[in-house]
Each structure stands twice: as structure tokens, then as C-alpha cells.
């Protein structure tokens, strides 16, 4: 694996994790609204 491939791989993972976090907190907010 070249250095460039490693970089883009890391960036993709970072974006995925970031997306998981935002959609996760979004789901939490939705759940809270439903539970009220």
C-alpha cells in the first residue's frame, strides 16, 4: 500500500466515523422527541 493510498483510506474512515457520530446523535435527538 502506497503512502497516498493510506492517506485516502484514513480520510474515508474518518468521514465514515464522523457520519456515524452525526447520524447517531441525530437518532438520539429523535428518540428523545418520541419519548416525551
N, C-alpha and C positions, 0 to 999 in steps of 0.2 A: 504493500500500500504506500503510495507516494505521500509526501507531506501535504500536498494540495488536497488529496482525497480525504486524508484525516481531518483537515480543516473543515471541509464541507460536511463531512459526516458529523462532526461535533456540532456544527451550526444547525443541522437538521434536527439532531437530538434536542438541542437547546430549544428550538422553536416548538417541537412536539411537547416538551415538558411545560413550556410556557403556556401553550394552548390548553394542556390538561389542567393546569392550575386555574386559568381563567374560566374554563367551562365548568370546572369543579366548584369554584366559588359561586358561579352563576347558578348552578344547580342547588347549592346550599341556600342561596337567597330565595329561589323559587320554592324550595321546600318550606322555608320559614314562612313565606307568604301563605302557602297552602295550610300550614298547621295553625295559623292564627284563629 
